[in-house]
Amino acid sequence: MAEGLLISVDPLCEIHEVPIGPGFCKVFVLKANKPHADLETTSRCLRTVGEAVGRYIVWRSIHVYVAILFIYLLK
């Protein structure tokens, strides 16, 4: 669907002054792999993944895959 940054899984974390709630996470969308796909939740008139690029959105935690990349800089 999309690639982005996981910002928070704290249910009290807010987007537009509304707590995201349990079972959800706050993400920042960097790239839409399926830009016409519907968002799980609508916010601020955003309906598709493509419209969410460059914005913070709420997404169900169970539908988020977190890949951590470690970069080691050696001298």
All heavy atoms as an XYZ file, in Angstrom:
591
protein
N       0.809     -1.198      0.000
C       0.000      0.000      0.000
C       0.852      1.263      0.000
O       0.708      2.082     -0.856
C      -0.905      0.031      1.236
C      -1.970     -1.000      1.231
S      -3.252     -0.501      0.142
C      -4.640     -0.643      1.169
N       1.731      1.382      1.051
C       2.513      2.608      1.192
C       3.769      2.351      2.008
O       3.906      1.313      2.651
C       1.676      3.687      1.867
N       4.664      3.309      1.950
C       5.866      3.292      2.770
C       5.883      4.578      3.578
O       5.452      5.623      3.087
C       7.114      3.203      1.895
C       7.185      1.921      1.099
C       8.344      1.900      0.124
O       9.329      2.641      0.339
O       8.256      1.160     -0.860
N       6.351      4.465      4.811
C       6.373      5.663      5.638
C       7.151      5.458      6.919
O       7.890      4.483      7.069
N       6.959      6.373      7.822
C       7.637      6.353      9.108
C       6.634      6.091     10.220
O       5.590      6.748     10.267
C       8.315      7.705      9.367
C       9.315      8.177      8.318
C       9.741      9.602      8.618
C      10.503      7.251      8.269
N       6.961      5.145     11.081
C       6.133      4.897     12.249
C       6.453      5.979     13.269
O       7.584      6.103     13.721
C       6.420      3.511     12.829
C       5.687      3.157     14.110
C       4.187      3.139     13.901
C       6.170      1.816     14.633
N       5.477      6.751     13.631
C       5.675      7.872     14.547
C       5.340      7.482     15.978
O       6.095      7.758     16.899
C       4.838      9.096     14.120
C       5.155      9.498     12.673
C       5.020     10.262     15.076
C       6.606      9.869     12.426
N       4.199      6.818     16.189
C       3.803      6.469     17.551
C       2.775      5.346     17.563
O       1.963      5.228     16.654
C       3.197      7.691     18.259
O       2.815      7.374     19.572
N       2.839      4.539     18.623
C       1.813      3.523     18.885
C       1.087      3.837     20.193
O       0.268      3.056     20.652
C       2.408      2.093     18.922
C       2.934      1.693     17.562
C       3.484      1.982     19.975
N       1.381      4.979     20.775
C       0.744      5.421     22.017
C      -0.702      5.808     21.720
O      -0.954      6.706     20.915
C       1.512      6.626     22.578
C       0.912      7.178     23.858
O      -0.119      6.662     24.334
O       1.496      8.142     24.394
N      -1.677      5.151     22.350
C      -3.080      5.456     22.066
C      -3.466      6.898     22.387
O      -4.455      7.407     21.869
C      -3.870      4.481     22.939
C      -2.898      3.660     23.671
C      -1.522      4.079     23.309
N      -2.672      7.563     23.223
C      -2.971      8.952     23.574
C      -2.343      9.951     22.607
O      -2.629     11.149     22.666
C      -2.515      9.253     25.007
C      -3.182      8.407     26.083
C      -2.619      8.750     27.455
C      -4.692      8.592     26.058
N      -1.495      9.464     21.693
C      -0.894     10.325     20.676
C      -2.025     10.877     19.807
O      -2.992     10.176     19.512
C       0.096      9.526     19.833
S       0.903     10.506     18.564
N      -1.908     12.123     19.418
C      -3.002     12.766     18.688
C      -2.645     13.119     17.250
O      -1.501     13.387     16.923
C      -3.409     14.056     19.412
C      -3.944     13.822     20.802
C      -4.330     15.115     21.498
O      -4.011     16.211     20.988
O      -4.955     15.016     22.566
N      -3.675     13.101     16.431
C      -3.617     13.659     15.079
C      -4.797     14.610     14.987
O      -5.943     14.204     15.226
C      -3.710     12.576     13.992
C      -2.500     11.650     14.042
C      -3.827     13.216     12.612
C      -2.480     10.585     12.978
N      -4.523     15.859     14.693
C      -5.555     16.892     14.614
C      -6.365     16.969     15.910
O      -7.591     17.053     15.888
C      -6.471     16.679     13.420
C      -5.752     16.489     12.132
N      -4.931     17.452     11.587
C      -5.682     15.435     11.290
C      -4.407     17.007     10.463
N      -4.842     15.782     10.261
N      -5.648     16.875     17.033
C      -6.214     16.998     18.377
C      -7.169     15.862     18.754
O      -7.992     15.994     19.651
C      -6.898     18.352     18.549
C      -5.950     19.517     18.357
C      -6.610     20.860     18.508
O      -7.758     20.928     18.985
O      -5.973     21.849     18.142
N      -7.061     14.716     18.063
C      -7.882     13.543     18.375
C      -6.940     12.384     18.680
O      -6.082     12.053     17.852
C      -8.799     13.174     17.180
C      -9.602     11.922     17.486
C      -9.703     14.335     16.819
N      -7.072     11.736     19.857
C      -6.210     10.584     20.167
C      -6.402      9.470     19.148
O      -7.513      9.216     18.686
C      -6.690     10.143     21.551
C      -7.412     11.317     22.117
C      -7.987     12.056     20.945
N      -5.293      8.793     18.801
C      -5.391      7.738     17.791
C      -6.107      6.499     18.324
O      -6.686      5.752     17.564
C      -4.010      7.363     17.218
C      -3.079      6.821     18.291
C      -3.406      8.536     16.490
C      -1.748      6.294     17.765
N      -6.050      6.279     19.635
C      -6.770      5.170     20.254
C      -5.999      3.858     20.217
O      -5.007      3.716     19.497
N      -6.455      2.878     20.993
C      -5.780      1.577     21.045
C      -5.933      0.809     19.732
O      -6.966      0.887     19.078
C      -6.481      0.855     22.197
C      -7.784      1.547     22.363
C      -7.601      2.957     21.893
N      -4.870      0.090     19.377
C      -4.909     -0.728     18.170
C      -4.536      0.036     16.907
O      -4.570     -0.525     15.814
N      -4.192      1.295     17.057
C      -3.822      2.117     15.910
C      -2.444      2.713     16.130
O      -1.934      2.742     17.241
C      -4.832      3.248     15.695
C      -6.166      2.772     15.205
C      -7.163      2.424     16.101
C      -6.429      2.664     13.852
C      -8.398      1.983     15.658
C      -7.661      2.217     13.403
C      -8.644      1.869     14.306
N      -1.849      3.201     15.055
C      -0.571      3.893     15.169
C      -0.619      5.139     14.291
O      -1.433      5.258     13.380
C       0.591      2.985     14.801
S       0.523      2.304     13.155
N       0.267      6.053     14.617
C       0.402      7.277     13.835
C       1.573      7.078     12.894
O       2.663      6.708     13.327
C       0.665      8.467     14.770
C       0.851      9.789     14.068
C       1.055     10.896     15.106
C       1.231     12.250     14.463
N       1.362     13.321     15.477
N       1.341      7.278     11.606
C       2.396      7.114     10.616
C       2.478      8.355      9.735
O       1.505      9.094      9.581
C       2.177      5.858      9.733
C       2.209      4.596     10.551
C       0.888      5.950      8.962
N       3.670      8.568      9.181
C       3.874      9.627      8.196
C       4.103      8.932      6.866
O       5.027      8.131      6.730
C       5.081     10.498      8.569
C       5.272     11.655      7.641
C       4.508     12.796      7.779
C       6.205     11.596      6.618
C       4.678     13.870      6.918
C       6.377     12.659      5.755
C       5.613     13.806      5.904
N       3.269      9.200      5.896
C       3.326      8.516      4.602
C       4.360      9.189      3.696
O       4.266     10.382      3.404
C       1.947      8.491      3.923
C       2.014      7.738      2.601
C       0.905      7.873      4.840
N       5.353      8.412      3.267
C       6.411      8.909      2.389
C       6.156      8.598      0.919
O       6.461      9.390      0.042
C       7.758      8.290      2.784
C       8.299      8.659      4.161
C       9.513      7.807      4.489
C       8.640     10.137      4.214
N       5.599      7.417      0.653
C       5.430      6.957     -0.728
C       4.183      6.086     -0.820
O       3.957      5.219      0.019
C       6.657      6.144     -1.133
C       6.592      5.536     -2.506
C       7.837      4.696     -2.785
C       7.725      3.967     -4.092
N       8.854      3.062     -4.302
N       3.398      6.293     -1.843
C       2.205      5.475     -2.087
C       2.518      4.439     -3.148
O       2.750      4.784     -4.306
C       1.045      6.354     -2.528
N       2.548      3.171     -2.763
C       2.758      2.090     -3.732
C       1.473      1.785     -4.492
O       1.508      1.338     -5.633
C       3.274      0.838     -3.029
C       4.628      1.068     -2.402
O       5.425      1.857     -2.889
N       4.893      0.389     -1.302
N       0.341      1.994     -3.843
C      -0.975      1.833     -4.469
C      -1.755      3.126     -4.204
O      -2.584      3.194     -3.293
C      -1.710      0.632     -3.879
C      -1.036     -0.691     -4.189
C      -1.847     -1.849     -3.663
C      -1.168     -3.162     -4.019
N      -1.954     -4.315     -3.552
N      -1.490      4.179     -4.989
C      -2.058      5.493     -4.693
C      -3.585      5.577     -4.723
O      -4.163      6.445     -4.076
C      -1.438      6.403     -5.758
C      -0.929      5.504     -6.809
C      -0.635      4.194     -6.164
N      -4.235      4.675     -5.422
C      -5.695      4.736     -5.507
C      -6.395      3.873     -4.459
O      -7.629      3.853     -4.401
C      -6.153      4.359     -6.915
C      -5.600      5.267     -7.963
N      -5.944      6.599     -8.067
C      -4.675      5.061     -8.933
C      -5.279      7.156     -9.055
N      -4.496      6.239     -9.598
N      -5.611      3.175     -3.636
C      -6.204      2.331     -2.591
C      -6.848      3.210     -1.520
O      -6.342      4.280     -1.184
C      -5.139      1.437     -1.965
N      -7.967      2.739     -0.987
C      -8.666      3.477      0.063
C      -7.900      3.417      1.376
O      -7.299      2.395      1.710
C     -10.064      2.890      0.302
C     -10.996      3.140     -0.863
O     -10.801      4.150     -1.580
O     -11.923      2.340     -1.057
N      -7.940      4.522      2.123
C      -7.379      4.535      3.467
C      -8.295      3.748      4.395
O      -9.510      3.685      4.176
C      -7.269      5.977      3.986
C      -6.236      6.861      3.303
C      -6.366      8.287      3.828
C      -4.831      6.339      3.557
N      -7.721      3.153      5.440
C      -8.533      2.426      6.419
C      -9.438      3.377      7.183
O     -10.555      3.037      7.534
C      -7.628      1.691      7.410
C      -6.901      0.523      6.820
C      -6.185     -0.266      7.889
O      -5.786      0.309      8.918
O      -6.026     -1.476      7.688
N      -8.932      4.541      7.493
C      -9.711      5.564      8.185
C      -9.567      6.854      7.400
O      -8.528      7.114      6.809
C      -9.202      5.793      9.624
O      -7.843      6.193      9.570
C      -9.330      4.543     10.461
N     -10.607      7.653      7.361
C     -10.528      8.922      6.645
C     -10.285     10.040      7.644
O     -10.773     10.015      8.759
C     -11.813      9.200      5.844
O     -12.913      9.168      6.729
C     -11.985      8.178      4.746
N      -9.494     10.991      7.232
C      -9.152     12.107      8.092
C      -8.902     13.335      7.237
O      -8.199     13.256      6.235
C      -7.897     11.769      8.909
O      -7.452     12.887      9.630
N      -9.481     14.449      7.621
C      -9.253     15.702      6.900
C      -9.498     15.539      5.400
O      -8.711     15.992      4.577
C      -7.853     16.230      7.159
C      -7.553     16.540      8.584
C      -7.930     17.938      8.891
N      -7.661     18.208     10.299
C      -7.737     19.385     10.813
N      -8.063     20.402     10.070
N      -7.512     19.577     12.080
N     -10.546     14.850      5.047
C     -10.949     14.660      3.646
C      -9.978     13.816      2.836
O     -10.028     13.828      1.615
C     -11.177     16.006      2.963
S     -12.467     16.988      3.725
N      -9.075     13.095      3.482
C      -8.181     12.187      2.768
C      -8.910     10.864      2.594
O      -9.413     10.296      3.554
C      -6.883     11.967      3.554
C      -6.040     13.188      3.858
C      -4.844     12.804      4.712
C      -5.601     13.862      2.585
N      -8.956     10.369      1.372
C      -9.660      9.126      1.112
C      -8.751      8.027      0.554
O      -9.025      6.861      0.725
C     -10.812      9.366      0.147
C     -11.844     10.347      0.684
C     -13.118     10.281     -0.097
N     -14.073     11.335      0.154
C     -14.613     11.658      1.310
N     -14.264     11.033      2.374
N     -15.502     12.619      1.424
N      -7.685      8.412     -0.140
C      -6.810      7.413     -0.753
C      -5.383      7.520     -0.206
O      -4.991      8.549      0.345
C      -6.748      7.583     -2.285
O      -6.111      8.821     -2.599
C      -8.131      7.510     -2.916
N      -4.631      6.454     -0.399
C      -3.239      6.424      0.050
C      -2.444      7.519     -0.653
O      -1.613      8.191     -0.040
C      -2.617      5.030     -0.208
C      -1.143      5.023      0.100
C      -3.336      3.973      0.630
N      -2.705      7.740     -1.933
C      -1.997      8.778     -2.679
C      -2.206     10.169     -2.101
O      -1.296     10.995     -2.083
N      -3.407     10.449     -1.618
C      -3.699     11.747     -1.016
C      -2.981     11.928      0.319
O      -2.805     13.051      0.780
C      -5.208     11.908     -0.800
C      -6.007     11.990     -2.077
C      -7.507     11.950     -1.828
O      -7.935     11.631     -0.708
O      -8.259     12.236     -2.782
N      -2.579     10.828      0.943
C      -1.959     10.880      2.265
C      -0.451     11.092      2.230
O       0.166     11.304      3.270
C      -2.281      9.597      3.034
N       0.163     11.050      1.045
C       1.613     11.232      0.952
C       1.990     12.609      1.504
O       1.376     13.622      1.180
C       2.106     11.078     -0.505
C       3.573     11.431     -0.623
C       1.861      9.653     -0.991
N       2.989     12.600      2.398
C       3.435     13.841      3.021
C       2.613     14.268      4.218
O       2.753     15.386      4.698
N       1.774     13.352      4.714
C       0.897     13.691      5.839
C       0.933     12.608      6.921
O       1.313     11.473      6.676
C      -0.537     13.850      5.356
C      -0.669     14.960      4.349
C      -2.086     15.091      3.912
N      -2.183     16.062      2.852
C      -2.979     17.119      2.888
N      -3.742     17.322      3.930
N      -3.014     17.942      1.883
N       0.485     12.988      8.100
C       0.320     12.045      9.202
C      -1.073     11.447      9.112
O      -2.050     12.165      8.893
C       0.463     12.755     10.551
C       1.846     13.290     10.802
C       2.155     14.615     10.562
C       2.851     12.450     11.289
C       3.430     15.102     10.793
C       4.127     12.927     11.518
C       4.406     14.257     11.266
O       5.662     14.737     11.495
N      -1.145     10.123      9.261
C      -2.446      9.447      9.259
C      -2.472      8.381     10.350
O      -1.442      8.016     10.906
C      -2.766      8.801      7.890
C      -1.747      7.703      7.552
C      -2.859      9.847      6.799
C      -2.171      6.834      6.374
N      -3.659      7.874     10.614
C      -3.865      6.762     11.546
C      -3.984      5.483     10.730
O      -4.637      5.468      9.679
C      -5.165      6.978     12.356
C      -5.476      5.786     13.232
C      -5.064      8.243     13.183
N      -3.334      4.406     11.218
C      -3.415      3.118     10.528
C      -3.492      2.022     11.581
O      -2.915      2.150     12.651
C      -2.171      2.919      9.657
C      -2.388      1.964      8.524
C      -2.025      0.655      8.491
C      -3.018      2.228      7.281
N      -2.387      0.083      7.297
C      -3.005      1.043      6.530
C      -3.611      3.360      6.718
C      -3.548      0.953      5.260
C      -4.142      3.263      5.450
C      -4.112      2.074      4.735
N      -4.219      0.976     11.288
C      -4.315     -0.135     12.248
C      -2.942     -0.754     12.461
O      -2.249     -1.089     11.503
C      -5.269     -1.207     11.749
C      -6.699     -0.799     11.770
C      -7.599     -1.983     11.451
N      -8.962     -1.550     11.325
C      -9.772     -1.340     12.346
N      -9.340     -1.540     13.561
N     -11.011     -0.939     12.149
N      -2.578     -0.933     13.722
C      -1.258     -1.474     14.063
C      -1.022     -2.853     13.463
O       0.098     -3.167     13.055
C      -1.093     -1.541     15.586
O      -1.184     -0.252     16.135
N      -2.074     -3.678     13.392
C      -1.904     -5.035     12.866
C      -1.604     -5.037     11.370
O      -1.184     -6.046     10.823
C      -3.118     -5.941     13.167
C      -4.379     -5.389     12.515
C      -3.300     -6.132     14.657
C      -5.562     -6.340     12.560
N      -1.817     -3.904     10.702
C      -1.552     -3.810      9.272
C      -0.268     -3.038      8.963
O      -0.068     -2.612      7.831
C      -2.727     -3.149      8.551
C      -3.970     -3.965      8.622
N      -5.220     -3.409      8.583
C      -4.169     -5.304      8.750
C      -6.129     -4.374      8.674
N      -5.508     -5.520      8.775
N       0.573     -2.867      9.980
C       1.834     -2.156      9.793
C       2.984     -3.144      9.941
O       3.076     -3.863     10.932
C       1.990     -1.012     10.823
C       3.369     -0.381     10.740
C       0.915      0.037     10.606
N       3.836     -3.191      8.932
C       5.042     -4.014      8.978
C       6.210     -3.068      9.194
O       6.418     -2.141      8.411
C       5.218     -4.779      7.661
C       6.541     -5.490      7.566
C       6.764     -6.675      8.261
C       7.571     -4.973      6.807
C       7.982     -7.319      8.189
C       8.796     -5.614      6.731
C       8.989     -6.780      7.425
O      10.201     -7.412      7.359
N       6.944     -3.286     10.268
C       8.065     -2.410     10.600
C       9.366     -3.105     10.237
O       9.656     -4.191     10.716
C       8.062     -2.045     12.094
C       9.258     -1.163     12.430
C       6.755     -1.363     12.486
N      10.117     -2.462      9.376
C      11.442     -2.951      8.998
C      12.458     -1.929      9.511
O      12.350     -0.741      9.206
C      11.560     -3.096      7.500
N      13.388     -2.389     10.287
C      14.377     -1.489     10.847
C      15.692     -1.675     10.100
O      16.188     -2.784      9.958
C      14.581     -1.757     12.353
C      13.251     -1.542     13.092
C      15.661     -0.851     12.922
C      13.282     -1.930     14.534
N      16.229     -0.596      9.629
C      17.476     -0.622      8.897
C      18.552      0.052      9.740
O      18.397      1.188     10.151
C      17.327      0.129      7.568
C      18.579      0.276      6.722
C      19.080     -1.091      6.277
C      18.296      1.158      5.526
N      19.601     -0.683     10.029
C      20.719     -0.127     10.779
C      21.831      0.204      9.797
O      22.195     -0.611      8.959
C      21.226     -1.130     11.804
C      20.280     -1.357     12.940
C      19.425     -2.429     12.943
C      20.257     -0.472     14.006
C      18.540     -2.638     13.976
C      19.381     -0.667     15.052
C      18.522     -1.745     15.039
N      22.350      1.378      9.911
C      23.467      1.806      9.080
C      24.643      2.064     10.004
O      24.537      2.839     10.955
C      23.140      3.061      8.280
C      21.953      2.800      7.353
C      24.351      3.538      7.490
C      21.450      4.016      6.647
N      25.733      1.393      9.747
C      26.931      1.563     10.564
C      27.951      2.367      9.754
O      28.325      1.963      8.668
C      27.518      0.209     10.947
C      26.600     -0.604     11.802
C      25.777     -1.561     11.243
C      26.562     -0.390     13.173
C      24.920     -2.305     12.041
C      25.698     -1.134     13.966
C      24.884     -2.095     13.391
O      24.040     -2.812     14.184
N      28.347      3.471     10.300
C      29.363      4.285      9.661
C      30.689      4.002     10.346
O      30.829      4.197     11.550
C      29.024      5.775      9.766
C      27.693      6.175      9.138
C      27.414      7.647      9.397
C      27.687      5.891      7.655
N      31.633      3.519      9.592
C      32.930      3.154     10.140
C      33.984      4.115      9.623
O      33.956      4.524      8.476
C      33.293      1.719      9.770
C      32.264      0.671     10.171
C      32.671     -0.678      9.612
C      32.140      0.611     11.687
N      34.936      4.401     10.477
C      36.006      5.312     10.086
C      37.239      4.527      9.744
O      37.554      3.523     10.283
C      36.302      6.264     11.234
C      37.254      7.340     10.866
C      37.355      8.333     11.996
C      38.304      9.448     11.605
N      38.471     10.413     12.660
